[in-house]
Amino acid sequence: MSRWWLALLVGCGTAPAATPPKPVGLPGHQPHASANPLVPTDLGTGCFAWSSKEPAIACVVGTESDQSGGVWSVVFVSDKGGRHRVATWGGMAPRPTRVLPVADRRLVDERLDGGEFRAIPGSFTAIPAGPAATKVGGLALRLVRDEQQHVKWPNGEWDVVVDRLEARCPDRKSWLVLREAKLEGPLESTAKAWVLDDQRILVLHEARWSMVGDKGASAVAVLVDLAECRAWTSEL
């Protein structure tokens, strides 16, 4: 009888705590327990953080085409540099999901914390195409296009152009070329600029193009220092 009561008492005791569920990985990167909230979870194209301490900007940029494949990376644009690939593939291969591996995520987190990075401001200025300049903070910007040629084949035709993103610092007469991109069959070429502080401007240029047998896209980020009239670019 005593053994029966002992079994009953044990069976009616407090149930063991449920095992907590395993964390679900966020889309776009490998989960990391101490992940910095500045890093976007979807790793979409664009810049997500900046530091006045380094100075630097942190962006997801790269280039791709059907025939050549592509490379996209988290890039720190500064004197110090820093590049962490999130997607790379060969020509005619399917585009992989952009993923920041655990080891790289840890390095990015450490860089963001040590450099006292903060989020990019939400408001930006679009730079219209054409020779007219747009003022962003103390910087004048323009996106100009040179028509190179018109290609005509039996199975299709397209324009070949060179787009130049140019900047002019305060009290300067000459224009600084921030990016020059040759596009065959241009579909879209856009530039946006953010005022980070009274000395630094972030500029992002994105382009898409298509021709017979191939199409592609690219994005380049530039950090401009007005005091020194100097620019750092993500382009290799």
C-alpha positions in Angstrom: 0.0 0.0 0.0 2.8 2.5 0.9 4.4 1.8 -2.5 1.1 2.6 -4.2 0.8 6.0 -2.4 4.4 6.8 -3.2 3.8 6.2 -6.9 0.6 8.3 -6.8 2.4 11.2 -5.1 5.2 11.1 -7.7 2.7 11.0 -10.5 0.9 14.0 -9.2 4.0 16.2 -8.7 4.9 19.3 -10.7 5.5 18.5 -14.4 9.0 19.1 -15.7 9.4 22.4 -17.6 8.8 22.2 -21.3 11.8 22.3 -23.5 12.0 25.8 -25.1 11.6 25.8 -28.8 14.7 26.1 -30.9 15.2 29.6 -32.4 14.0 30.0 -36.0 16.5 31.4 -38.4 15.7 34.8 -39.8 15.4 35.0 -43.6 18.5 36.3 -45.4 21.3 35.4 -42.9 22.4 32.7 -40.6 21.1 33.3 -37.0 23.6 34.6 -34.5 22.8 35.1 -30.8 24.3 38.6 -30.5 23.3 39.9 -33.9 23.5 43.6 -34.2 20.0 45.0 -35.0 21.4 47.3 -37.6 22.0 44.5 -40.0 18.9 43.9 -42.2 17.4 40.5 -42.1 16.6 40.3 -45.8 20.0 41.7 -47.1 18.3 43.8 -49.7 20.4 46.2 -51.9 21.3 49.4 -50.2 23.0 50.9 -47.2 22.0 50.3 -43.6 24.5 51.9 -41.2 27.1 54.6 -41.0 29.8 55.7 -38.6 31.2 59.2 -38.0 33.9 57.7 -35.9 35.7 55.7 -38.7 34.1 57.3 -40.9 32.4 54.6 -42.9 29.1 53.3 -44.4 27.9 49.7 -44.4 26.0 48.6 -47.5 24.8 45.6 -49.5 26.0 46.1 -53.0 27.3 44.2 -56.0 26.7 43.2 -59.6 25.1 40.4 -61.6 24.2 39.2 -65.1 22.7 36.1 -66.6 25.8 35.3 -68.6 28.5 36.3 -66.1 26.9 35.4 -62.7 27.1 37.7 -59.8 28.6 38.8 -56.5 26.8 40.6 -53.7 28.5 41.6 -50.5 28.2 43.5 -47.3 30.7 46.2 -47.8 32.2 48.8 -45.4 33.1 51.8 -47.5 36.0 53.6 -45.9 39.8 53.9 -45.7 39.7 50.7 -43.7 37.5 48.8 -46.1 35.9 45.4 -45.4 33.9 43.0 -47.6 31.8 40.0 -46.7 30.2 38.0 -49.5 26.5 37.2 -49.2 25.9 35.6 -52.6 28.1 34.5 -55.5 27.3 32.4 -58.5 28.5 31.6 -62.0 26.9 32.4 -65.4 23.5 30.8 -66.2 23.3 29.5 -62.6 20.2 30.2 -60.5 20.5 33.2 -58.1 21.1 32.0 -54.5 19.5 33.5 -51.4 21.7 36.3 -50.0 23.1 34.8 -46.7 25.6 36.3 -44.3 27.4 33.3 -42.7 27.7 33.1 -38.9 31.5 33.9 -38.9 31.0 36.9 -41.1 28.0 38.0 -39.2 30.1 38.0 -36.0 32.8 40.2 -37.7 30.2 42.6 -39.0 28.6 42.9 -35.6 32.0 43.6 -34.0 32.7 46.3 -36.6 29.4 48.0 -36.1 29.7 48.0 -32.3 33.4 49.1 -32.3 32.8 51.8 -34.9 29.7 53.1 -33.1 27.6 52.8 -36.2 24.0 54.1 -36.4 21.1 53.6 -38.8 21.0 55.5 -42.1 18.6 58.4 -42.0 15.2 57.5 -43.5 14.9 60.5 -45.8 16.9 60.8 -49.0 17.0 63.0 -52.2 16.5 61.4 -55.6 18.9 62.7 -58.2 17.1 63.1 -61.6 18.9 62.2 -64.8 20.3 65.1 -66.8 22.9 67.8 -66.7 21.2 69.9 -64.1 22.7 69.7 -60.6 20.7 68.7 -57.5 21.9 70.1 -54.1 22.1 67.6 -51.3 23.5 69.3 -48.2 26.5 71.2 -49.4 27.1 68.8 -52.3 26.0 69.3 -55.9 25.1 66.0 -57.7 24.1 65.1 -61.2 23.6 61.9 -63.2 24.6 62.4 -66.8 24.4 60.1 -69.8 26.6 59.9 -72.9 25.1 58.0 -75.8 27.8 55.8 -77.3 26.2 53.8 -80.1 23.1 51.9 -81.2 23.6 48.2 -81.8 21.3 46.5 -84.3 21.3 42.7 -84.9 18.8 40.6 -86.8 17.3 39.4 -83.6 17.2 42.7 -81.7 18.7 46.1 -81.1 19.7 48.3 -78.1 21.5 51.5 -77.1 24.9 51.5 -75.5 25.4 54.4 -73.0 27.7 55.5 -70.3 26.2 57.0 -67.2 28.3 59.2 -64.9 27.5 60.1 -61.4 29.3 63.3 -60.6 29.7 65.5 -57.6 30.9 69.0 -56.9 32.0 70.1 -53.5 31.4 73.5 -52.0 33.6 76.2 -53.4 34.9 73.9 -56.1 34.5 74.4 -59.9 35.5 70.9 -61.1 33.2 67.8 -61.0 34.3 64.6 -59.3 33.3 61.4 -61.0 31.8 59.1 -58.3 30.8 56.3 -60.7 31.0 55.6 -64.4 28.8 52.7 -65.7 28.6 51.4 -69.2 25.1 50.0 -69.9 24.1 48.0 -73.0 20.3 48.2 -73.3 19.7 50.5 -70.3 16.5 49.9 -68.4 16.9 51.9 -65.3 19.6 54.1 -63.8 18.9 55.8 -60.5 20.8 57.8 -57.9 19.8 58.7 -54.3 21.7 60.7 -51.7 21.5 60.9 -47.9 22.8 63.7 -45.7 24.6 61.9 -42.9 25.9 65.0 -41.1 27.1 68.4 -42.0 30.3 66.9 -43.5 29.3 63.6 -45.1 27.0 62.5 -47.9 26.0 59.0 -48.9 25.2 58.4 -52.6 23.8 55.1 -54.0 23.7 54.4 -57.7 21.7 51.4 -59.0 21.4 50.3 -62.7 19.5 47.6 -64.6 20.1 46.7 -68.3 19.0 44.2 -70.9 20.2 43.2 -74.3 19.7 40.2 -76.6 20.9 37.1 -74.6 21.8 38.8 -71.4 20.5 41.1 -68.6 21.9 42.4 -65.4 22.0 44.8 -62.5 24.5 46.6 -60.2 24.6 48.8 -57.2 27.5 51.0 -56.0 27.7 53.1 -52.8 29.9 56.2 -52.3 30.7 58.1 -49.2 31.7 61.8 -49.8 33.6 63.9 -47.3 32.8 67.6 -48.0 35.6 69.0 -45.9 38.3 67.2 -47.8 36.3 66.9 -51.1 37.1 63.2 -51.1 35.1 60.1 -51.9 35.3 56.4 -51.0 33.5 53.9 -53.2 32.3 50.3 -52.8 33.3 49.5 -56.4 36.3 47.2 -56.7 
